[in-house]
Amino acid sequence: MVALAATGALIVGGGAATMVGAGNAAPLPELPGVPALPGVGTTYVTPEDELAPFTTLDTRPPGTAAVDDEFGAPTGGGEASLHLETPDDAAKASIVSREDAGTPLAEWIPTAAYSAYQGAAESAVQFPSLQLIVDFNGAAEGGFSTLTYEPAYNAVSTAPGQWNRYQAGAGDWCSTRAIPGVIEESQRSCSGGGDKPLAEYITAQPDIIVNGVVVNQGSGNPGLDAAVDLVSTPSTTYDFELTEPEVPGTDPCEEPTVPGLPGEGGENGGGNGGGTGGANDGHEDGGKDEPEGHAPNAGHEKPDNGHGEGGQEQPGHEQPGDGGHEPPMCAGS
């Protein structure tokens, strides 16, 4: 799993990388003839990392949650997705990420979203849901509840056999517990008009915070075979993939290229006035400059710290400005 920031800034710890300062950005659009870059603000979730930062929350056999490419992925979502199956009434599959724990619920209104696909279902309107684990009364005792967004309780597409994008933060949510001022005991779990917009929860409980985001396919959904991808939060968008996509520009042997301009022939452009090709279709590393080989010391002289033997140059002689490290051996060098 890796998170890519617009600034290139990464904070790495515990085998995971967290995006800094990019917010909930959408994947970059594809350009004709140019390989698509990974989405800015995207966190890749793979089997290799055991779906980190997600962990199993409440998966009951024979329910399963696993990454595969059976239903492909939505536009901008790579090649795979999180495949959820609940063959019978008792089955359940759910995973949780707590990376955004402590964020105000208000931050989820413009950002909470996910894409879902229904491959088969006994009930045509059933789809996986998005859930938020909340604490609505701050430091006071209690306050736990789970808010649930379900497409069936919102005026959105529930078309099977296609990827549907749900802007959940702008929709209606149900609560598993009564919440003073907004959800009465009789309105729990969407009963009696218990599906309400997030703004109403905030009005009733201004200190309400989110401590986890859950991808859930609950019990009572027999025969539901579905998938989820591109789960958006205030800090990132989770993209489920079989393997982490290679990020252009991270290979030390890759030479950055600049796309040929109209009227200029690149290496593959043929020089015919219409070439726009380069060795790699003209993609650079997201605006970063990669070294193409250092000139000796860029004109500076550097002593060898007193090591005069072993074939090294004596103080006062020019040395390569690479800190004494050999460049990587690349094919064709």
Buried (B, 14 or more C-beta within 10 A) or exposed (E): BBBBBBEEEEEEEEEBBBBBEBBBBBBBEEEEEEEBBBBBBBBBBBBBBEBBBBEEBBBBEEBBBEBBBEBBBBEBBBEBBBBBBBBBEEBBBBBBBBBBEEBBBBBBBBBBBBBBBBBEBEBEEBBBBBBBBBBBBEEEEEBEBBBBBBBBBBEBBBEBEEBBBBBBBBBBBBBBBBBEEBBBEEBBBBEEEBBBBBEBBBEBBEBBBBBBBBBBBBBEBBBBBBBBBBBBBBBBBBBBBBEBBEBBBEEEEBEBBEBBEEEBBBBBBEEEEEBBBBEBBBBBBBEEEBEEEEEEEEEEEBEBEEEEEEEEBEEEEEBBBEEEEEEEEEEEE
